[in-house]
Amino acid sequence: MRSALITLLPRTKEIRVPIATKLVLSFLIIVVFISTIYMIVGVQLISNRIVSEAQDKVRHDLNAARELYLSNLEQINSTVRINASRFFLMDALSTGDASMAYHELQRIRQNENLDVLTLTDETGKVILRTSFFDSTGDDQSDNELVKAVLEYEVPVSTTLIVSGDELNQESPLLANQAHISFIETPLARERDETEETSGMMLLAGAPIFDNENNLMGVLYGGTLLNRNFGIVDKVKETVFEELQYEGKDIGTATIFQDDVRISTNVENQDGTRALGTRVTEEVYNQVVGHGQPWIGRAYVVNDWYITAYEPIRDIAGKIIGILYVGVLEAKYNDIRQGMILTFGGITVAGVLVALIVSYFIARWILVPIFKLIDASKAVAGGDLSTKVEISTRDELEYLAESFNPMALALH
């Protein structure tokens, strides 16, 4: 091995790399190095900008979703507040005959698309349920909404979790609608429960006064959010304009009860709504555990999205759910990929142009050097009359001016 290296060393010393090649390679290394640095930094900066723009967008989308959510609650509040001051309710409470009030309240409930519209007396005892006529006489004074209206004698609206038993009192159909079985979801937190029997409702209540301004009772009404897709589909229609990307909805919205999707247009692989799937543990811990919004990348059922989540609170300020909007990350990944390819193409084109330009520059620089080489070979061959004419106004011209007297001195 050592002898082979010894025999190879003299050969490597005989290898000569032309100056032109050295110059071109030097230019090329510099250009490639600088272009690569610019490409990496440029791609990173623009990628960060794209992500930042996406996050700003979903933050604004979440604001719009919140306004739609609150507008639904305000509509319920207005309906209940306005009708609580109508004479037929005072008459029903004063006479104890709720039959005429039932027909009018039933008409109002249907016209306003309410799931519940219930009348109680001044103690919270149910006088009339439009959703379940035969279910009366139970005490609703412990209901957080009714309790607040009775205590403060002002209209109140909020989001509340209503137990399965309470829903069954309002209507067995609502209890059935609220029931959702959990579906195993990637990255979700561990839970012992396998189903949700309670429901999340938008509720509003208003006091009813007699002519002397004495409290006579409470009218409360609301809408069950479980399996009710009005709000989330309105968000999708209004905010995302139902746009699609590669066959999938580009934007989605969801209402969570705790960590479970109870109203959503996020889809499973088979195209059905992903009811019963759950939010990732990381998002849950921040939004529900710490009460902080989440703005950023998150896994949603079966794909990655740029997302925005915020807590939904009840009348006491307790976090009972999550409001979510998100846009497909794939769109932004493709934009970033296209940008990388564009930068890469520009870099390669720049390197090729630099290579060609550096080649011609090297050739231009080497012309006077070749003249000096030829002249030195001629002198070495005995032609002492050889002269070099170089006009480059640099060191090569100075070298030529020194070469000619040297050759003349050898005569």
Buried (B, 14 or more C-beta within 10 A) or exposed (E): EEEEEEEEEEEEEEEEEEEBEEBBBEBBEEBBEEBEEBBEEBBEEBBEEBBEEBBEBBBEBBBBBBEBBBEBBBBBBBBBBEBBEBEBBBEBBEEEEBEEBBEBBBEBBEEBEBBBBBBBBBEBBBBBBBBBEEBBEEEBBEBBBBBBBBEEEEBBBBBBBBEBEBBBBBBEBBBBBBBBEBBEBEBBBEEEEEEBBBBBBBBBBBBBBEEEEEBBBBBBBBBBBBBBBEBBBBBBEBBBEEEEEEEEBBBBBBBBBBBBBBBBBBBBEEEEBBBBBBBBBBBBBBBBEEEEBBBBBBBBBEBBBBBBBBBBBBBEEEBBBBBBBBBBBBBBEEBBEEBBEEBBEBBEEBBEEBBEEBBEBBEEBBEBBEBBEEBBEBBEEEEEEBEBEBEBEEEBBEBBEEBBEEBEEEE
